[in-house]
Amino acid sequence: PLVGDPIGPAAVAEEIGFEFLPYTAAELIAIGERELAWGEGEMKKAAREMGLGDDWHAALNQVKSDYVQPGEQAELVASIGREAVEFVQRHQFVSIPALCAETWQLSMLSPESLKTIPYAAYGGQRVLVAYANQSMEQDDKVMVMRGNNRAFTRLTAMHELIPGHHLQSFQAERYNTHRGIFSTPFYVEGWPLYCELQFWNRGWARTPQERIGMLFWRMNRAARIIVSLQFHLGQMQPEAMVEFMLHRVGHEKFGATSEVRRFVRASPLYQAGYLLGGLQLLA
């Protein structure tokens, strides 16, 4: 079930003030709409390069069909993680301590965890890998595999590992640790998003298909701003949120439902923190 209680416009405004954001909720939603529209335009460009005209949904469907077999996802994540380290070093983006580069591990998310984390996560020096489990229903297995295809995983691996959360966490535990009491999602999630923006500018996506993989995530982060805020403002119900994620972003039904299940239980600004934090750091 998709169960959550909207906190209301007054509480949303209070949370925005607590984060020192010089915007209203409506202005934040407008930023989300602007970024989503940009993503759709870039999706159409990639679809044309793939010979599919402006049908970016067809291009996205083709990208989602390119996934590894069960049992191979962990090695895919590991190989992309190593490639991201080489990419960072080649472009002299940030410094990577040798210990940081060698002390990350992988764990597989359980079928129960996939109900709220359908893609990937990070915790305790581990990237948590999302993929099909033999105990799941067959349709759910296929949707999870399609949602963690090669192109999507090419972005989630660098977001969760290096230069994203793993490097971020490694440094935060060693330098100026007093800053932890001021923790905010606009930095915690904003930093890996900023890295995504920098990887986009430096050519991490080598093909139209890989560009679509990166664009899916950028559009997803824009959509998170819109649906999470509108839910907590009392303007959108969970079922409508799922439909929005399906049609405006291109999620599989399993992924869209899992995303919304997490949104309606969490702070309205956590999901907004990804793209807005990344744009703040870029600025």
Disulfide bonds with the S-S distance in Angstrom:
none
